[in-house]
């Protein structure tokens, strides 16, 4: 089964996007940028979807980690028409697309088809990668969204300005 890590900073947007991503039949894990590196280190994902709400500073280590050690993980960068072109200099993404659901699903299908052509079995046969594969996340999970929302409600008034 295909596994997708959806990374963003807007809880409601992540929840809505996860519903759209699940239409592809994939297991979807949602995460903030701060938690994404932990999940990437622990689990193997077929695709990481980076929301336009993730700042460049946070996107750089996420994409570097996603592509490290001969990983087959692909990164899709989302851009918003309202925001125009995102500052993506130095971000190692495999494709970028607009945030609209139809465009997002079409781009994911194209990326995953491309990924199938370069499967890990082929890479091992060609000697391109010798690292041991990480495990796939076993099921869909809302991740830390509910916990973060509860913390924001409880401690949101203490934010530094």
N, C-alpha and C positions, 0 to 999 in steps of 0.2 A: 504494500500500500504506500502511496505517496505521502510524505510528511512535509508540512510547510510551517515555517516559523514566521509569524507576522509581527513585526517590530514597529512600535509607535509610542507616542506619548499621550495621546488622547484616548481615554478609556472607552468612551462611547463609540468613537470611530473604530477602534480595534474590535469591539464586539460586533458592530455592523459588518466590518470587512471580513471577520471570521465567518459569518453566515454566508457571505458571498463566496469566499474561498472554499467552504465546505461543499458548495455546489459542484465542484470539480471531483468530488468523491475522496478528497484528501483528509488526512488527520491534520488538524490545525492547532498550533500552540501559539498563544498570544503573549507578548512580552514587552516590557519597557526596554529601552536601549541599555539601561544599567544592568538588567538581568539577562539580556540576550547572550552575552559572552559565556555566562555560566551554562546556559542551555546548549550552546554550540559546542562547548568543551565536552559535555556529557552525552549528547545525542547526535546522531547523523540526520541531517535534513536534506531533502531533495531540493528544496527551494527556500530562500529567505526573502520575504517581501519587506522592503524598507519603506515605511511611510514617509511622506514629505514632512511630517512633524519631527522626524529625527534629525538633529543638527549634524552638520558635517563632522564636527569633532567626535561625535559618538559613532557616526557611520563608518569612519575609517577603520577603527579596530575591529568592528563587527565584520566588515567585508574581508579584512586581512585574515581573521580567524576562520571565516567560512571557506576561504580558498587555500588555507594552509594544509600542509602535509598531503598533497595530492588529492584532496577531498573532491568529490563530485558535486558538491553543493553549488547551486547557482544562486545568484543574487539579482533580484528584480527591484529596481528603484522606481518609486512612484513619484510622479510630478503632478502638480495641480495647475490647471490653466490659469487660475486666478493669481498664482504665485509666479507664473512664467517659468523660465528655466531655473532649476535649482542649482545652487553652487555645488557642482559635483566633481570639481577638480581633485584628482587623487583618489577618488572613491572607485574601487575596483568592482564595478557591477557588470553583469553579463547582458543586461537589457534594461531599458526604462520604458515606462508606459504611463498613460494618464490614469487617474483614480477612478474613472467611471467604471461600473461593474462589468459591462460588456467588453470594454477594452481590456480590463484587467484579466478576465477569464480567457480571452483570446490570446493574450500575451503569455499567460501561464501555460496554456496548451502548447503553444509554439516552443517555449523554453523546455518543457518536459519532453516533448518529442525530440528536441535536439539533444537533451541529456541521455535519452535512451540509446541514441546512436553512439555515444561515448561511454558505455557502461563500465563499471569497475572491472568486470570480468575481462573485458577487452584490454583495459589498462594493465592488469596483472599479466596477461598473456604477452603484451608488448614490452613488459618490464618497466613501464612508466612510473609505477607507484609500488612501493614496498611496505608502506605503513599499514598497520592493522586497522580495519574499518571500525568505526564507532557503531554503537547500537542505534537502531531506529527507535524513535519514541513510539510506544505501543498503542496509544490511543489519544484522541482529541482531549484537550485540557484547557480550561480558561486561564491557567497559569496563575500569576500573582495579581491579576487585575482586581478581583474582589478584595483581596487583602490590602492592596494599595489604596483602593477607594475608601475602605474603612479607616485606614491610617490618616488619609487626607481629611476625612470628616472629623476625626478625633483631634488631629494635630495641625490641621491646615492653617489655623489662625496664628501659628508660631513660625510661619515661613519668614525667612530673612528677605528684606527688600533691597 
